[in-house]
Amino acid sequence: MVTIDSVEFGEVRINGKVYYSDIIAWWDNTFEEIEKLRVFNSDFFFRIMKKKPEIVIVAKGIEDFVKIEHEVPVLAKEKNIMFFEESMKKSLEMFHSFLKAGKKAVIIVHNM
């Protein structure tokens, strides 16, 4: 299981290793580093949907720097995807909880 140990300004610690980019972590024990995410739009949503998650969580970062375009929650609802945008702490708690429950959850971590 991917364990996001901590997120501090400018770095994400996953399974004990530090990364300096934003991260997408998946339920299948994989993750990827991505460019800094400033806007979560429909193109990014469809990129996430390729792996068919049940739940999408956006951890908006320490300063809430990620803007969620208005169409994204609408698209998620149309596709019966649970969509959350939360503080970093709550997002991490939710992600780990969903994984423990066997859900197909993905989290997008903006680490700034």
C-alpha positions in Angstrom: 0.0 0.0 0.0 1.2 3.5 -0.8 1.7 5.3 2.4 2.0 9.1 2.3 3.9 9.7 5.5 3.9 13.5 5.5 3.6 16.6 3.4 5.6 19.6 4.3 6.1 22.8 2.3 7.8 21.7 -0.9 8.1 18.0 -0.2 6.1 14.8 0.0 7.3 11.8 1.9 6.0 8.5 0.5 7.1 5.1 2.0 10.0 6.9 3.7 11.4 8.6 0.5 11.1 12.4 -0.2 9.7 13.8 -3.4 9.7 17.5 -4.4 6.9 17.4 -7.0 3.1 17.0 -6.8 2.0 13.4 -6.6 -0.8 11.2 -7.8 -1.1 8.1 -5.6 -3.3 5.2 -6.7 -5.0 2.4 -4.8 -2.9 -0.2 -6.7 0.3 0.7 -4.8 1.6 3.0 -7.5 2.2 6.7 -7.7 3.6 9.2 -10.1 5.3 12.6 -9.9 3.6 15.3 -11.8 4.2 19.0 -12.6 2.9 21.5 -10.1 -0.9 21.4 -10.4 -2.5 24.8 -10.2 -5.8 24.1 -11.9 -7.7 20.8 -11.8 -9.7 20.9 -15.1 -11.7 18.4 -17.2 -8.5 17.3 -19.1 -6.8 16.4 -15.9 -9.9 14.7 -14.7 -10.1 12.5 -17.8 -6.4 11.6 -17.3 -7.2 10.3 -13.8 -10.3 8.5 -15.1 -8.2 6.2 -17.4 -7.5 3.9 -14.4 -11.2 3.9 -13.4 -11.1 5.0 -9.8 -14.2 4.9 -7.5 -12.9 7.9 -5.5 -10.9 11.0 -6.3 -9.4 13.1 -3.5 -7.7 16.4 -4.1 -5.4 17.5 -1.3 -5.3 21.2 -2.0 -2.0 21.8 -0.4 -0.9 23.7 2.6 -2.1 27.0 1.2 -5.0 25.7 -0.9 -3.3 26.7 -4.1 -5.2 24.2 -6.4 -8.2 25.6 -8.2 -10.9 23.1 -9.1 -12.8 24.0 -12.2 -16.5 24.0 -11.8 -17.1 21.2 -14.3 -14.9 18.7 -12.5 -17.3 17.8 -9.6 -20.2 17.7 -12.2 -18.3 15.2 -14.4 -17.4 13.1 -11.3 -21.1 13.0 -10.3 -22.1 12.0 -13.8 -19.7 9.1 -13.7 -20.7 8.1 -10.2 -17.2 8.9 -8.9 -17.0 10.2 -5.3 -15.0 13.5 -5.5 -13.5 15.3 -2.5 -11.4 18.5 -2.2 -10.1 18.8 1.3 -7.3 20.1 3.4 -4.1 18.1 3.3 -4.6 16.5 6.7 -8.1 15.4 6.0 -7.3 14.2 2.4 -4.5 12.0 3.7 -6.7 10.5 6.4 -9.5 9.8 3.8 -7.1 8.3 1.3 -5.6 5.8 3.8 -9.0 5.0 5.2 -10.4 4.2 1.7 -7.4 2.1 0.9 -7.8 0.1 4.1 -11.5 -0.5 3.1 -10.4 -1.8 -0.3 -11.7 1.1 -2.3 -10.2 2.2 -5.7 -9.1 5.7 -4.4 -6.7 8.1 -6.0 -5.3 11.2 -4.3 -3.7 14.2 -6.0 -1.3 15.8 -3.6 -0.3 19.4 -4.2 2.7 19.8 -1.9 3.0 23.5 -1.7 
